[in-house]
Amino acid sequence: MESLKEEEKFFYRYLANIINGKSEIANLRLMINNENELIVLDTGTDNSQLDRYIKSQLNYKKVDAKDINHFKSYFLKVEFCCK
């Protein structure tokens, strides 16, 4: 297995610190705007640090979205866990 880049290690440690050794579930509500940018409408988590982290990593990131309904809400359940 390839070793992780230093930046990836930093984000894993940062995320592990945010979830404080326990599992967290985020029920994301997302949409794609007409610029093909991902917009996080809601993270569905009570953890404010995790909410900020998710939004900082995803909001306004360009996506290669063909045949997508712009401005339609999409839902994604994500579980963050720490070993």
C-alpha positions as CSV (number, residue, x, y, z in Angstrom):
1,M,0.0,0.0,0.0
2,E,1.3,3.5,-0.9
3,S,2.2,5.7,2.0
4,L,0.0,8.8,2.5
5,K,1.2,12.2,1.5
6,E,1.9,14.6,4.4
7,E,-1.2,16.7,3.5
8,E,-3.4,13.6,3.6
9,K,-1.9,12.6,7.0
10,F,-2.6,16.1,8.3
11,F,-6.3,15.9,7.2
12,Y,-6.7,12.4,8.7
13,R,-5.3,13.6,12.0
14,Y,-7.4,16.8,11.9
15,L,-10.6,14.8,11.1
16,A,-9.8,12.2,13.8
17,N,-9.5,15.1,16.3
18,I,-12.8,16.5,15.2
19,I,-14.7,13.3,15.7
20,N,-12.8,12.6,19.0
21,G,-12.5,8.9,18.5
22,K,-16.2,8.1,17.9
23,S,-18.2,7.6,14.9
24,E,-20.1,10.5,13.4
25,I,-22.8,10.3,10.7
26,A,-23.4,13.2,8.3
27,N,-26.6,13.2,6.2
28,L,-25.5,15.5,3.5
29,R,-27.9,17.5,1.3
30,L,-26.1,18.7,-1.8
31,M,-26.9,20.4,-5.1
32,I,-25.0,21.3,-8.2
33,N,-25.3,24.9,-9.4
34,N,-25.3,26.0,-13.0
35,E,-21.5,26.5,-12.8
36,N,-21.1,22.8,-12.1
37,E,-20.0,23.6,-8.5
38,L,-21.0,21.4,-5.6
39,I,-23.0,23.3,-2.9
40,V,-23.5,21.8,0.6
41,L,-27.0,22.8,1.7
42,D,-26.9,20.9,4.9
43,T,-24.6,18.5,6.6
44,G,-27.1,17.0,9.0
45,T,-24.7,16.8,11.9
46,D,-24.8,18.4,15.3
47,N,-21.0,18.5,15.4
48,S,-20.2,22.1,14.4
49,Q,-16.5,21.4,13.7
50,L,-17.4,18.5,11.4
51,D,-20.0,20.7,9.7
52,R,-17.4,23.4,9.0
53,Y,-14.8,20.8,7.8
54,I,-17.3,19.2,5.3
55,K,-18.3,22.5,3.9
56,S,-14.7,23.7,3.6
57,Q,-13.8,20.6,1.7
58,L,-16.8,20.4,-0.6
59,N,-18.4,23.8,-1.2
60,Y,-17.8,25.3,-4.6
61,K,-15.7,22.4,-5.9
62,K,-16.1,21.9,-9.6
63,V,-17.5,18.6,-10.6
64,D,-17.7,16.8,-13.9
65,A,-21.4,16.4,-14.0
66,K,-23.0,15.5,-17.2
67,D,-26.8,15.0,-17.5
68,I,-27.3,16.3,-14.0
69,N,-30.3,18.2,-12.8
70,H,-28.9,21.5,-11.6
71,F,-30.4,22.9,-8.4
72,K,-31.9,19.5,-7.5
73,S,-31.2,18.3,-4.0
74,Y,-29.2,15.1,-3.6
75,F,-28.8,13.2,-0.4
76,L,-25.7,11.3,0.7
77,K,-25.1,9.6,4.0
78,V,-21.5,9.5,5.2
79,E,-20.1,7.9,8.3
80,F,-16.8,9.1,9.7
81,C,-15.2,6.7,12.1
82,C,-11.9,6.5,13.9
83,K,-9.9,3.3,14.5
